[in-house]
């Protein structure tokens, strides 16, 4: 059963006090006092929800009582009973006493009862609000402490690893563009680490103290993209119960990374173009634009220029985004980066899971360098986590990698498919065989994959007169990958 509201009534007329107690005593827990001093003393003794006071009292007027009550007990709601000629005192009561309501005398019983009930509910809401604020402040203190601990102990953010010549070129471009405020378009296969490149640009720029906000547009339903990027005002659409800032505002002063930019629908492309041109955004339902100051880094795994020329993407938006395009090479074209990326990933995964660090043998690393990595850096990260789970504290050999045979031996299989390699036990290179066929000498006691690959590369170089570009094309490899393998195997053209 709900407790009755506790009402304190002050009036210097005995009969009026008695009437108030008789009329409202059934609905409320009423206490009556004959003046202002007694009312203040009663407030100090015990809690009340509502203070009701007559204006004309001696020696302390009702306006003075309410003012002093507000100072000492601001959570108690205050109601003033006043006559027609009390206008000046009424203004004083409103200003000093912050009255919830004033009621003209003689009061209407039902009206006054309703006002007292509303005042009591208002007090309960204010008390609940204060309680929630206190809890929120306490939670924020704990959260700040947790963030501080996490900042001190968490693993560092992944960094852009540079070992291969291909990634050294990317880093040169990152350093050059970071010193400017130009928009950047990152182009590369899914999973090559385009967000790491974007983060590296941000970290080296003058905006590094601002936020780096990342969003994959392919992960957003088209109907939510506009609201997510530009925000909305309260009541802008069904369900918009409050205003919400979009990613553009969150990244103001920093960098906004938009992955899979090719997934933006035409309507959103138009809004993005206007935002880039005017440096203003219009929240959904907003009556005026908001200024923004940020750098846009977009990313795509498509040939976006070809798509734009074919009408699948706005050409003017493409040129706005691609002020400084950077091509991020796939992992298969930079095998030198496999160990440099994989080892920190393995260490981080082991530390995060509380597992003993496995040791990857050189033979296993070489097997990984030969892998085609269709999933790029993301696939490598997943593999390192799997090794940390299943091989904690152990030595990892090639057989432990659990790569599908079609992937583990993909280099040889691609070579066989493209140049017609025939492998014979104990057979030498067939000089009298077809010109398109290469035969490899595989001793009966076996050999290594490196030896086979070295023989293939050497023969292809000979066939193409030492032309590395032609040999690489014949093998279906990029020139940078071909050269890196020549270097690793100790071959010279």
N, C-alpha and C positions, 0 to 999 in steps of 0.2 A: 504494500500500500504506500502511495506517495506521501511523504511528509508534508504537512501544511507549511505554507509560506510564513515566515516570521516577520510580523509587521509591528513597527514602533510608531505610535501616534502621539504627537505633541500638540496640546491645546490648553490655554489657560482658563477655559470655561468648563466647569465641572459637568454641567448637563450635556454639553456637546461631546465631551469625552465618553460619558456613559452611553450616549446614543451610538457613537462609533463602535464601542466595544460590543454593544448589544446587536447591532446590525451585522458587523463583520466577524464577530467572534466565532460563528459557526464555520465559516469558510477558511479563516486564517487563524494562526496563533498570534493573538493580539496582546500587546502591552501598551498601556497608556501612561503618559507622564504630563505634568502640568506646565512645563516650560522648557526653554532651550537648554539651560544648565543641566536639568535632570535628563534630558534626551541625550546629551553628550556623555553623561555618566553612564547611562544605560548602554550606549554603544560600546563604551570601553569595557563593560562587564561581560557582555555576551554577544554572539553573532546575530545579526538581523539581515533579512533580505531587502526590505523596503522601509524607508523612513517617510512618513506622511506628517506634514506640519502645516498648522494654520499660519497665515501671514501675520495677522495682528495679535502679537503676544507681547507681554511686558515681563521683564525689562529687555529681553532679547527677541527681536523680530524673527519671523520665520526665514526671511532672506539671509540674515546673519547665521542662523542655525545651520541652514543648508550649506552655506559657504564653508563653515568650520567643519561640518560633517564630511564634506568632500575632501578637505585637506587631511583629516584623520582616518576616514574610512571610505576611500573612493569607490570601493566595490559595492557599497550599499546604494541601491537606487533611491532617488529622492523625488518626492511628489509634493507639490505646494498647493494648498487650498487658499484661494484669494477672492476678494470682492471686486466689484466693478471699479472702485476708486483707487486701486493699488498699483497703477501702471508704473510709476517710478520704482517702487519697491520690487515689482515683478521683473523689471529689466535687471536690477541688481541681483536678484535671485538666479536669473537665467545665466548671467555672466559669471557670478562667483560660485554659485551652487551647482551649476551644470545639471539643472533639473531634468528628470526624465519626462515629466509632464506637469502642467498646472491645470487645476480644475476650479472652476468658478463656484462659489457658494451661492445659495445652498446646493450641495452636490446631488446628483442623480445616483441613487444607490447602485444600479446595475452598471452604469457607466464607470463609476469609481471602482467597483469590483473588477471590471474588465481591465482597467488601467493598472491596478495593483498586480493582477495576474501577469500582464504583459511585462511589467517592470521586474517581477520575479524571474520570469523566463529570460529576460535580458541579462540579469545578474548571473544566472546559471551559465548562459552562453559565454559571458566574459570570463567567468572563472574557468570554464573548460578550455577556452582559448589560451588563457595564461598557463594552464597546466600543460597544454600541448606545446606551447612555445618553450617552456622550461625543459620538457622532454627533448624537443628538437635541439635546443642549445646543448644539452648534455650529450645527445647523440653526435652532434657536430664536433664536440670536444674529443669524443672517442674516435670519430672518423679521422680527424686531423692527426691524432696520435697514431692510428693504424696506417695512414698514408705516410707519415714520417718514418715509421718502422719499415714499411714496404719499400719506400724510396731508398733506405739505407741498405736493405738486405736483398731486394729483388735483383734478378739477373738483368744485366744491361740490355738495352734495346739492341736488336740485331743491327749490325753495321754492314755497309756496302763493302764486300770483299773484293779486292783487286789483286789478281795473280796473273791472269792471262792478258795478252796484248789487247784482245777485244774489249775487256773490261777496263783496261788502262785508258783506252780511247774514250769510253763512256765517262770515266772519272774526270778526264780533261774537260769534257763538255759540261759536266756537273759543276766543276769549279768555275768555268767561264760564265755560265748562265746564272749561277747563284749570286754573283756580284751585281747582277742587274735585277730589274723587276719585271722582266719579260715573262709572258705566259709560255708554258712548256707543254709539248705533246710527246708523251712516251709511247713508243711503238714496240711491241714485242709479243711473243707467244704468251698464253696463259701460264702463270706460275713462274715467270722468269725473274720476278723480284722487282717489278715496276714500282711498287709502293716503297721499297727500300731506296730506290733511286730518288723518288719524290721526297722522301724523308731526308736524304742526304742533301738535296738542294735546299730544303728548308733550313736544316741545321747549319748550313754554311752561309745563309743569307742574312741580311739585316733584319729580317722578320723572325729570327730564331726565338726571340722572346715572346712572340705571339703564338697562338695555337696552330697546331697542324691537325686539320680535320679531314678525315678520309671517308669516302662513301663510294661503294660499288653500286652504280646505277642499275645493274642487272639484278640486284637483290631487292629492288623496290618495285612494287606494283605501279604501273603507269599513272594510276589515279592519285597516288600519294607522292609522286616525285615533286610536283610543284610546291606542295605544302612543306615537304621535308627540306627542300632547298631554300625556299623564300619565306617560310613561316606563314602564320595567319593571325587575324585578330579574333577576339571573342565574338561568337555568333556568326562567323563568316560562312559556315555551312552546318548542316546537321551533325551534331556531336562535337562541335567546336565550343566546349563549355568554358574555355579560357584562351587567352592569347598564347601563342607559342612562337619562339624565335626559330628561324630556319638556320641551316648550316652556313649560309652566307654570313649571317650576323655573328654566329658563333666563331667563325674564322676571321672576323674583322680584325685587321692588324697583323694577320698571320698568313697561312697558306691553306687553300682548299684543294684537296686531291679528289678528282672525279674519275674513278676507274670505270672502264667499259662505257666511255662517253658515246660510243656508237649506238648504245641502246636508248638514248634520249629520244622521245617522240618529237615530231615536228613542232608541236606547240611549245614544248619545253626548250627546244633549240632556239626558237624565236625569243623567248624570255632570257635565255642565257646570253644571246647576242646583244640584247638591249642592256643587260646588266654589265657586260664587258665594255660596251661603248660609252655608257653614261655614268658608270660607277654608282648606279642607284638600283635599288630593288623595290618592288611593290609587294608587300605581304598580301595574301589573299584576303579580300575584304577591306584592305587598308584604304584610307582616304588621302594619303600622301606618301611619297617615296621616302626611303631611308638611304642615307649615304653609306657606302662601304669602301674599304681600302684593304684589298687583299691581292694575293697572287693566285692564279688558277694554274694548277698542273693537271692536265687530263691524260688519260691513258686508253689505249685500244689495242686489241689483238688483230685488228683488221687492217687492210690497206684502205685507210679512211679517205684518202684523196681520190682513189678510184671510185669508191662508194659515192663520194660527193659529186664527182663528175657524172656519175650515172643517175643522179637525182635522189640517192638514198640518204644523203646528209647535206645540210646547208653548206654550200661552198664558202660563203662569207664567214660563217662560224668556224669552219675549218681553218681558214687563214688567220682568224683572230686567236685561235688556240695554238696553232702551229707556228708561232713566232720563232720558237727555238725547238725544233723537233730533235729527239734523241732516240736512236734505234738501240734497244736492249737485246743483245744476242741470246739465243737459247743456250741452255747448259751444254747441249751436245756439241756446240761449236767452241766451247771453252773448257775442255776437260781438265786443264790445269787448275781450275777453280773448285773442282769437286772436293779435293782434300781440304783446301782452305775454308770452304763453306761447311763441309760435313763435320769436321772435327769440333768446331765450336758448337754446332747444333747437337752433336752427340753429348758433349759435356753439359750443355744447358739442359737437355732432356734428362740426363742421369741425375743432375742436381735437383731438378724440379720434382722428380719422382722418388728421390731418396734412394737411388740405386747405385751400386758400385760401377765405376766407369769401365766399360769394355775397352779392349785394345784391338784396334783394327790393324791387321798385318799389312805389309807392303803389297803382298799379292792380292789381298782383298781390295785395297785402294786402286790397284791397277785394273782389277775387274770392274770396279765402279767407274773408272775413267773411260772404259770401253762401252759402258752402257749408253743407250741412245737418249735416255731421260725424256720420254714423251711428256711427263708431268713437270719437267724442269725443276727449279729450286724447291717447289712445294713437294714434289715427289721425293727429293733428297731429304727434306726435313722429316717427312713421314717415315722414311726408311730408318733414319737415325733414331727416331722415337721407338720404332719397332726393335731395333738392336738393343737399345737401353732396357727395354722390357724383357726380352727373351734371352739376352746374353749378358746380363749384369755381371761385371767383374771377370768376364771370360775373354779369351783371345778369339778374335773373329777371323776366320779363313774365308776364301771365296765361297765354299760350299754353305757357309752359314748365312750368306746374304739372302738366300731364298729368292733369287731373281728368276723369273721364268726363263727357260732355255732360249726362247726366241729373243729375249732381251739381253741375257747375259752374253750371248755369242752374236749379237746383232751385227757387229762390224763385219765379222767373217761372212755371215749369211748375206748381208747386203753386197759384199764384194763378190760372193759366188753368183748372186743373181745378176749382177751388172756386167761382170767381165768373164764369166764362164770359168771359174776356178775349178780344177779337178785335183783332188788330193789322193795320192797313191802311196801305199806303204813301201818304203825302200826305193821308190822311183825317183829319178832325177828330173830336173826341168826338161820337159820334152821339147827339144829344139826343132824336132820335125813335126810337132803337133800343129794344129790349126793356129793361125796368127792371132785369133781372138781368145785363145785359151792359155791359161797359165797353170803349170803343174808345180806342185810343191813337194819337196822331199821330206817325207815324214819317216824317220827311222823307226825300226821295229820296236825299239825300247821306248818310243814316245818322244814328244817334244813339248815346247811351251807355245802358248798362243802368241806371245811377243815375238818368238822366232818366226812363226808363220806370217804374222803381220809385217815384220821387217822384210821378209822375202818378197811379199806382195808389193809393198811400197817401192822397194828397190827395182823390181822388174817393171812396175808401171812407170817409174821415172825413166828407166832405160828405153822403154817403148815410146815414150813421148819426148825423147831427146833432152831430158833434164828439165822440161817445162812443168813446173809445179802446178800451175793453174790448170793445164790440160790434164795432168795426172789426177788432180783432185776431182775434177769434173767427171772423169771416167769412173772414179770410185764412188761418186755420189756424195762427196764430202765438200765442206767449205774449204777455201784455201787456207784460212787461219787454222782450222783443225788439222788439215794435212801437214802444215808446217810444224805445228806443235808436236805431232806424232813423229815426224822426222827427227825433231830435236830430242824427244824423249827416248827414241830408239837408237840415237847416235848415228843417224844417217845424214849424209851430205849429198846435195844434188850435184 
